[in-house]
Amino acid sequence: MKIGIIGSGKIGGNLGKHWAQAGHNVLFSSRHPEELGSLVKEAGANAKALTVTETFEAKADVYVLAMPFKAIDEIAEHYAGEYANSIILDATNPYPSRDGDMAQNVRDANYNASEYTAMKFGTAKTAKAFNTIQADHLKNRAFRMQDKLSVPFAAQDESSKNVVKELIEDIGFDAVYVGNLSDSKIMDPDQEIYGMSVSKTELLDTIHSQKSF
């Protein structure tokens, strides 16, 4: 799969390195791609660095949003002609202290953060994953055969569900399907499974206990 990483920090950078190791074609992006040389070198032959524009022009199968939440509006609008029919894998979180009023408005709304992203990226299929995991666990606990950590995800349709499940499992985590995007509130900051780094069984127990109310 060709995967474009929008935001190459701790989450996007480590995801890209893992997926490159798993054999995917990874496009790291930055306004200054020349600054990503060490990241590309660590990722290996399956990775390269491009500008954000070049990454969208490359027509990736999946675009991973791993930048600050406040950038969603600008990116969705600016590259609307480029991501149509791709999967948008949203790993962002709305933090009002960082992202300002727009993040607070989303957190106060009657929809959740992934639904907001889906509204903005309307010509793509949106899924939510990797927004709950701690960065050091993402970095250090991938590709385990035993004592795997689980990664919850939600998806807009069956095709995005299958792709995201594959991407989670390709790098050695257990994929736990939460439901469609309307069910992903449980994954948002300050919600029940945000920040949890546990086994599949423990995560499922927590999800089921919340759904039983």
C-alpha positions, 0 to 999 in steps of 0.5 A: 500500500502507498501511505502518505503521512501528514505530520511526521512527529512521534505518532506519524514518524513511528507509524511510517517507520513501522509500515515501511518495515512491514513493506508498505510504500511510505511518503513522509511529508513536511513543509521542509522535507529536507529536514526529514533525512534522518527519519527516512534513513531510519525507515529504510528503502520503502520510505521517502520525504516529500512536501505536503503538496507532493504527498497528496499529488502522489495519490496514496491509498491511505493518508494518515492525519498525524498533525495538530487537529487545528490543521484539519480545515486547511488541509481538507480544503486545500487538497480537496481535489487530491484525496478523493477516493482515498482513505483518511486515517485520522490519528488527531485529537482536539486539544483546546489548549493547543488547537484553540476554539475550533477544538473546543467547539468540536468537543462541545458539539453533538458529533465527535472528532472523527465525524468532524474529520469525515465531514471535512474530508467528504470525498474520502472514506474516514477511519479513526485509529492511533489517536489513543496510543501512547507515543512511546508504546507505539514506538517500542511495542510494535511487531510483538508476537506475544503480549501484544497491545491493542489498538482501537479503531472505527471506520466509515465503511467496510473497505476502510475497516478492512484496510485499517485492520490490516495496517494495525495488524501489519505492525504487530498490534491487535486491532479492536473494532469499536464500530462506525465513526459515531461510536468513536466518542469513546476514543476521544481525549478524556473518554473511556479508552483514551490513553489505554495501553492494554491487551485485546481482552482488557480493551474489549472488556472496557468497551463492552462495559461502557456500551452496556449502560 
